[in-house]
């Protein structure tokens, strides 16, 4: 959700937390202005039926396709969708002399934020105000992105190279409401957002920029949900700026390192469970090259995938589960074209040998900027799943992980 002035770059790097609300004012546009974008997605997964299932509960499903080889959650191997349709308003609040700004966005597309149980409803993605202090410490209130991993902070319509968030990011960082039975997630995803208050700032010494954020959130998966307590999230980033371009700019040249952590409680079956998430990352963007590596750790309230591998099953949750994951991205860009590779590794429930599941993803991607506001992006992903000490049926099911491909058109409003 970045201003149209910033669309000339293809690969992106910046201090995402400070960019929103503190970006330079565009003298040619109104201080408070509307924005929006549409993403049309065509995607498919090669259907791979499972054979050789032996257990009494699974044998009847021989020859069927597991849910992870479906797309759009409808038992389909191919689908077309309006992936995102986002409209909003951003900029300075009139009469505040540039001290206060706002950012609000409504999501109307077909995705995990708006869809649940086959039902669609528009969702308020963002609704925040930012106080731009004369000191280096600023304040943000409302509903906004949690200061976590770089992959969750980047702008999905101008910077994200993956059409779908990696399995590592989805399983470990995407929060949802918890069902009354305490073993499943229900409802819509939170879009990596929370309702709360955040202090943040950045400090520059020569070519070194130190930025930080501290957020207290409600831990709500949805704006109207009631959480049992607060989530505390801390993030710090050190960036060595490699050019004389403005520091607060999307696509700046930098060598950056960040670390973050989050902790909060969840009520499950009338007992409190601690949910902890943490990560580190490093990124280099220089000239046409971008390289990024992130590592993540999760403990408690862990997404373990569909609770049954066939049909329309809810997402299972392990209250005390642990997992770690890592991702790496390497890309090269020309004036309007970016080509690259992304790798992801997830080790879920490694503390329980029988329940441990290991996943690998390798994605080749391309982005072509047809014009200043039109982007065509394609992904081709190879996927593998393993159950090192799982049952023979679990191993056969995971061996059927099929490749995934997608083509997406993004059109950004002027």
C-alpha positions as CSV (number, residue, x, y, z in Angstrom):
1,X,0.0,0.0,0.0
2,X,2.6,2.5,-1.2
3,X,2.1,5.7,-3.1
4,X,2.1,5.4,-6.9
5,X,5.2,7.6,-7.0
6,X,7.2,4.6,-5.7
7,X,6.3,2.2,-8.5
8,X,9.3,2.6,-10.7
9,X,11.4,0.1,-8.7
10,X,10.9,-3.6,-9.1
11,X,12.8,-5.3,-6.3
12,X,12.1,-3.6,-3.0
13,X,13.9,-2.9,0.3
14,X,13.2,-0.3,3.0
15,X,12.2,0.3,6.6
16,X,8.6,-0.7,6.1
17,X,7.4,0.3,9.6
18,X,8.6,3.9,9.2
19,X,7.6,4.3,5.6
20,X,3.8,4.4,6.2
21,X,2.9,7.8,7.6
22,X,6.4,9.3,7.4
23,X,7.0,9.2,3.6
24,X,7.8,12.5,1.9
25,X,4.7,14.6,0.9
26,X,4.0,14.5,-2.9
27,X,3.5,18.2,-3.8
28,X,1.6,17.3,-7.0
29,X,-1.1,15.3,-5.1
30,X,-3.7,16.1,-2.4
31,X,-2.5,15.6,1.1
32,X,-5.4,13.2,1.8
33,X,-6.1,11.0,-1.2
34,X,-7.7,7.7,-2.3
35,X,-5.8,4.7,-3.5
36,X,-6.6,1.2,-4.7
37,X,-5.5,-1.9,-6.7
38,X,-7.0,-5.0,-8.2
39,X,-5.2,-8.4,-8.6
40,X,-6.7,-11.1,-10.9
41,X,-5.1,-14.5,-10.2
42,X,-5.2,-17.7,-12.2
43,X,-3.6,-20.6,-10.4
44,X,-3.3,-24.4,-10.6
45,X,-1.8,-27.4,-8.8
46,X,-1.2,-30.6,-10.7
47,X,-3.7,-33.1,-9.3
48,X,-1.8,-36.1,-7.8
49,X,-4.2,-38.8,-6.4
50,X,-2.9,-40.9,-3.5
51,X,-2.6,-44.7,-3.8
52,X,-1.7,-47.4,-1.3
53,X,-3.6,-46.1,1.8
54,X,-4.0,-49.0,4.2
55,X,-5.6,-47.7,7.5
56,X,-9.3,-48.2,8.0
57,X,-10.0,-44.5,8.2
58,X,-8.0,-43.6,5.1
59,X,-8.3,-46.6,2.7
60,X,-11.7,-45.4,1.3
61,X,-9.8,-42.3,0.0
62,X,-7.4,-44.2,-2.3
63,X,-7.4,-42.4,-5.7
64,X,-8.5,-39.1,-4.3
65,X,-6.5,-35.8,-4.3
66,X,-5.4,-34.4,-0.9
67,X,-6.6,-30.9,0.1
68,X,-3.1,-29.4,-0.3
69,X,-3.2,-30.1,-4.0
70,X,-6.4,-28.0,-4.4
71,X,-6.6,-24.3,-4.9
72,X,-9.2,-21.7,-3.7
73,X,-10.3,-24.2,-1.0
74,X,-13.0,-25.6,-3.3
75,X,-11.6,-29.0,-4.2
76,X,-10.4,-27.7,-7.6
77,X,-7.0,-28.1,-9.3
78,X,-7.4,-24.8,-11.2
79,X,-9.1,-21.6,-10.4
80,X,-9.6,-17.9,-11.4
81,X,-10.2,-15.3,-8.7
82,X,-10.2,-11.6,-7.9
83,X,-7.4,-12.3,-5.5
84,X,-7.4,-8.8,-4.0
85,X,-9.6,-5.7,-4.6
86,X,-8.4,-3.1,-2.2
87,X,-9.6,0.5,-1.8
88,X,-8.7,3.1,0.8
89,X,-7.6,6.5,1.7
90,X,-4.2,7.7,3.1
91,X,-2.3,10.9,3.8
92,X,-2.3,13.9,6.1
93,X,-5.3,14.7,8.2
94,X,-6.4,18.2,7.2
95,X,-5.8,20.9,9.8
96,X,-3.0,19.1,11.6
97,X,-0.1,20.8,9.9
98,X,1.4,17.5,8.8
99,X,1.6,16.1,12.4
100,X,-1.2,13.5,11.9
101,X,-1.8,11.1,9.0
102,X,-4.3,8.3,8.4
103,X,-4.3,5.0,6.5
104,X,-7.5,3.1,5.9
105,X,-8.2,0.2,3.5
106,X,-11.1,-2.1,2.8
107,X,-10.5,-5.6,1.2
108,X,-13.1,-6.8,-1.3
109,X,-11.3,-9.7,-3.0
110,X,-11.4,-13.4,-2.6
111,X,-8.8,-14.6,-0.1
112,X,-8.3,-15.8,3.5
113,X,-9.1,-12.4,4.9
114,X,-12.6,-12.2,3.3
115,X,-13.5,-15.9,2.9
116,X,-14.6,-18.3,5.6
117,X,-16.7,-21.5,5.3
118,X,-17.5,-20.6,1.7
119,X,-18.9,-17.2,2.7
120,X,-17.5,-13.9,1.6
121,X,-17.7,-10.5,3.4
122,X,-15.7,-7.3,2.9
123,X,-13.1,-6.8,5.6
124,X,-11.5,-3.7,7.1
125,X,-7.7,-4.3,6.5
126,X,-6.3,-1.1,8.0
127,X,-7.7,1.8,10.0
128,X,-4.9,3.7,11.7
129,X,-3.7,7.2,12.5
130,X,0.0,8.1,12.9
131,X,1.4,11.0,14.9
132,X,4.5,12.4,13.3
133,X,6.4,13.7,16.3
134,X,9.1,16.5,16.0
135,X,11.3,14.0,17.9
136,X,12.6,10.7,16.4
137,X,9.8,8.8,18.3
138,X,6.4,8.5,16.6
139,X,3.1,7.0,17.5
140,X,0.5,4.8,15.6
141,X,-2.9,3.8,16.8
142,X,-5.6,1.6,15.3
143,X,-5.4,-1.5,13.1
144,X,-2.2,-1.9,11.2
145,X,0.5,-4.4,10.2
146,X,2.3,-6.1,13.1
147,X,6.1,-5.3,13.0
148,X,7.2,-8.9,12.2
149,X,9.0,-10.5,9.3
150,X,10.0,-8.5,6.2
151,X,7.8,-10.9,4.0
152,X,4.7,-9.8,6.0
153,X,5.5,-6.1,6.0
154,X,6.3,-5.5,2.3
155,X,3.6,-4.1,0.0
156,X,1.8,-7.0,-1.7
157,X,1.0,-5.1,-4.9
158,X,4.4,-3.6,-5.6
159,X,7.0,-5.6,-3.7
160,X,5.9,-9.2,-3.0
161,X,7.4,-11.7,-5.4
162,X,5.3,-14.7,-4.3
163,X,1.6,-14.9,-5.4
164,X,0.8,-16.9,-2.3
165,X,2.7,-16.3,1.0
166,X,5.2,-19.1,1.6
167,X,4.1,-22.1,3.7
168,X,6.6,-21.0,6.3
169,X,5.0,-17.6,6.6
170,X,1.4,-18.8,6.5
171,X,1.8,-21.6,9.1
172,X,3.9,-19.7,11.6
173,X,2.7,-16.0,11.4
174,X,-0.8,-15.9,10.0
175,X,-3.1,-15.8,13.0
176,X,-6.8,-16.9,13.0
177,X,-9.7,-17.1,15.5
178,X,-9.7,-20.3,17.6
179,X,-12.7,-22.7,17.5
180,X,-14.6,-23.5,20.7
181,X,-13.3,-27.1,20.7
182,X,-9.8,-25.7,21.1
183,X,-8.2,-27.9,18.4
184,X,-9.0,-25.9,15.2
185,X,-8.7,-22.5,13.7
186,X,-11.9,-20.9,12.4
187,X,-13.0,-17.7,10.8
188,X,-10.9,-15.4,8.7
189,X,-7.2,-14.8,8.8
190,X,-5.9,-11.6,10.4
191,X,-3.8,-10.5,7.4
192,X,-0.7,-10.1,9.7
193,X,-2.6,-7.2,11.4
194,X,-3.7,-6.4,14.9
195,X,-5.5,-3.6,16.8
196,X,-3.3,-1.7,19.2
197,X,-0.7,1.0,19.8
198,X,2.8,1.3,18.5
199,X,5.8,3.5,19.2
200,X,8.4,3.5,16.5
201,X,11.4,5.6,15.3
202,X,14.5,5.7,13.3
203,X,17.9,7.2,13.9
204,X,20.6,7.9,11.3
205,X,24.3,8.2,11.9
206,X,26.2,8.8,8.6
207,X,25.2,5.9,6.4
208,X,23.8,3.8,9.2
209,X,20.1,3.8,10.1
210,X,18.8,2.2,13.2
211,X,15.0,1.7,13.4
212,X,12.7,0.1,15.9
213,X,9.1,-0.6,16.8
214,X,7.3,-1.6,20.0
215,X,3.6,-2.6,19.6
216,X,1.0,-3.7,22.2
217,X,-1.9,-5.4,20.4
218,X,-5.1,-7.1,21.4
219,X,-4.2,-10.4,19.8
220,X,-7.4,-10.3,17.9
221,X,-7.7,-12.2,14.6
222,X,-10.5,-9.9,13.6
223,X,-11.4,-6.4,14.5
224,X,-14.6,-7.4,16.3
225,X,-13.0,-10.4,18.2
226,X,-12.4,-10.5,21.9
227,X,-8.9,-11.6,22.9
228,X,-7.9,-12.8,26.4
229,X,-5.0,-10.4,26.7
230,X,-2.3,-8.3,25.0
231,X,0.4,-9.3,22.5
232,X,3.7,-7.5,22.8
233,X,5.8,-7.3,19.6
234,X,9.3,-5.7,19.4
235,X,11.3,-5.2,16.2
236,X,14.7,-3.7,15.6
237,X,16.5,-3.1,12.3
238,X,20.0,-1.8,11.4
239,X,20.5,-0.7,7.8
240,X,23.7,0.3,6.1
241,X,22.5,2.7,3.3
242,X,24.6,2.0,0.2
243,X,23.6,5.1,-1.9
244,X,22.8,8.8,-1.4
245,X,19.1,8.3,-2.3
246,X,16.5,9.4,0.3
247,X,16.6,7.0,3.3
248,X,12.8,6.7,3.5
249,X,12.2,5.3,0.1
250,X,11.0,2.0,-1.3
251,X,13.6,0.2,-3.3
252,X,16.6,1.9,-1.6
253,X,20.0,0.3,-1.8
254,X,20.9,-1.2,1.6
255,X,22.4,-4.0,3.6
256,X,20.0,-4.5,6.5
257,X,19.6,-6.9,9.5
258,X,16.6,-7.2,11.7
259,X,15.4,-9.2,14.7
260,X,11.9,-9.3,16.2
261,X,9.8,-11.2,18.7
262,X,6.2,-11.5,19.8
263,X,4.5,-13.0,22.8
264,X,0.9,-13.2,24.0
265,X,-1.7,-15.5,25.6
266,X,-4.6,-17.4,24.1
267,X,-7.6,-18.9,25.8
268,X,-8.0,-22.6,24.7
269,X,-10.5,-24.8,26.5
270,X,-10.6,-22.4,29.5
271,X,-6.9,-22.6,30.0
272,X,-4.2,-20.0,29.0
273,X,-1.7,-21.0,26.3
274,X,1.3,-18.8,25.5
275,X,1.9,-18.0,21.8
276,X,5.4,-17.0,20.9
277,X,6.8,-16.0,17.6
278,X,10.3,-14.7,16.7
279,X,12.6,-14.1,13.7
280,X,15.8,-12.7,12.3
281,X,16.7,-11.7,8.8
282,X,19.2,-10.1,6.6
283,X,18.8,-8.4,3.2
284,X,21.1,-6.9,0.5
285,X,19.8,-4.7,-2.3
286,X,22.5,-3.2,-4.5
287,X,22.0,-2.1,-8.1
288,X,20.0,-4.8,-9.8
289,X,20.5,-7.5,-7.2
290,X,18.4,-8.4,-4.1
291,X,19.1,-11.2,-1.7
292,X,17.1,-11.9,1.5
293,X,17.2,-14.6,4.2
294,X,14.8,-14.9,7.1
295,X,14.6,-17.4,9.9
296,X,11.4,-18.0,12.1
297,X,10.5,-19.8,15.3
298,X,7.0,-20.5,16.7
299,X,5.8,-22.0,19.9
300,X,2.2,-22.5,20.9
301,X,-1.1,-22.2,18.9
302,X,0.6,-23.8,15.9
303,X,-1.1,-24.2,12.5
304,X,-0.6,-27.9,11.5
305,X,-2.6,-27.9,8.3
306,X,-5.9,-29.5,7.4
307,X,-7.2,-31.7,10.2
308,X,-8.2,-34.3,7.7
309,X,-6.3,-34.5,4.3
310,X,-9.4,-35.0,2.2
311,X,-12.6,-33.0,1.7
312,X,-13.2,-29.6,3.1
313,X,-11.5,-29.9,6.5
314,X,-10.8,-27.1,9.0
315,X,-7.3,-26.1,9.9
316,X,-5.9,-28.0,12.8
317,X,-4.1,-26.4,15.7
318,X,-1.6,-27.8,18.2
319,X,-1.8,-25.7,21.4
320,X,1.7,-26.6,22.5
321,X,3.3,-27.2,19.1
322,X,6.7,-25.9,18.1
323,X,8.1,-25.2,14.6
324,X,10.9,-23.4,12.9
325,X,11.3,-22.3,9.3
326,X,13.6,-20.4,7.0
327,X,13.3,-18.7,3.7
328,X,15.7,-17.3,1.1
329,X,15.1,-15.1,-1.9
330,X,17.5,-14.1,-4.7
331,X,16.4,-11.9,-7.6
332,X,17.8,-9.8,-10.4
333,X,16.0,-6.9,-12.0
334,X,16.3,-4.9,-15.2
335,X,14.3,-1.7,-15.8
336,X,10.9,-3.4,-15.9
337,X,11.6,-7.1,-15.4
338,X,12.5,-9.1,-12.3
339,X,13.5,-12.7,-12.3
340,X,14.4,-14.8,-9.2
341,X,14.1,-17.8,-7.0
342,X,12.6,-18.4,-3.5
343,X,13.3,-21.3,-1.2
344,X,11.4,-22.2,2.0
345,X,11.9,-24.9,4.6
346,X,9.5,-25.7,7.4
347,X,10.0,-28.2,10.3
348,X,6.7,-28.5,12.1
349,X,6.2,-30.2,15.5
350,X,9.8,-31.3,15.6
351,X,9.4,-32.0,19.4
352,X,7.0,-34.9,18.6
353,X,8.6,-37.5,16.3
354,X,5.4,-39.1,15.2
355,X,3.8,-35.7,14.5
356,X,6.8,-34.1,12.8
357,X,6.2,-32.8,9.3
358,X,8.9,-31.3,7.1
359,X,8.1,-29.2,4.0
360,X,10.3,-27.8,1.2
361,X,9.3,-25.2,-1.4
362,X,11.3,-23.9,-4.4
363,X,9.7,-21.2,-6.5
364,X,10.8,-19.5,-9.7
365,X,9.2,-16.1,-10.2
366,X,9.0,-13.3,-12.7
367,X,7.5,-9.8,-12.7
368,X,7.0,-7.6,-15.7
369,X,6.0,-4.0,-15.2
370,X,4.0,-3.4,-18.3
371,X,3.4,0.2,-17.4
372,X,3.8,2.4,-14.3
373,X,0.6,0.8,-12.8
374,X,0.3,-2.6,-14.5
375,X,2.3,-5.6,-13.3
376,X,2.1,-9.2,-14.7
377,X,3.7,-11.8,-12.3
378,X,4.1,-15.5,-12.6
379,X,5.2,-18.2,-10.1
380,X,6.1,-21.9,-10.6
381,X,6.6,-23.8,-7.4
382,X,8.0,-27.3,-6.6
383,X,6.8,-28.6,-3.3
384,X,7.7,-31.6,-1.1
385,X,6.4,-32.9,2.2
386,X,7.9,-35.6,4.5
387,X,6.8,-37.4,7.7
388,X,10.1,-38.8,8.9
389,X,8.6,-41.0,11.7
390,X,5.0,-40.7,10.7
391,X,2.7,-43.6,9.7
392,X,3.0,-45.2,6.2
393,X,-0.2,-43.6,5.2
394,X,1.0,-40.1,6.3
395,X,4.2,-40.6,4.3
396,X,2.2,-41.7,1.2
397,X,-0.1,-38.7,1.5
398,X,2.8,-36.2,1.8
399,X,4.7,-37.8,-1.1
400,X,1.8,-36.6,-3.3
401,X,2.6,-32.9,-2.9
402,X,2.2,-31.5,-6.4
403,X,3.8,-28.5,-8.1
404,X,1.9,-25.2,-8.1
405,X,1.7,-22.4,-10.7
406,X,0.1,-19.1,-10.9
407,X,-0.2,-16.0,-13.1
408,X,-1.4,-12.7,-11.7
409,X,-2.3,-9.3,-13.2
410,X,-2.1,-6.3,-10.9
411,X,-3.7,-2.9,-11.8
412,X,-3.1,0.0,-9.5
413,X,-5.3,3.0,-9.4
414,X,-3.8,6.4,-10.4
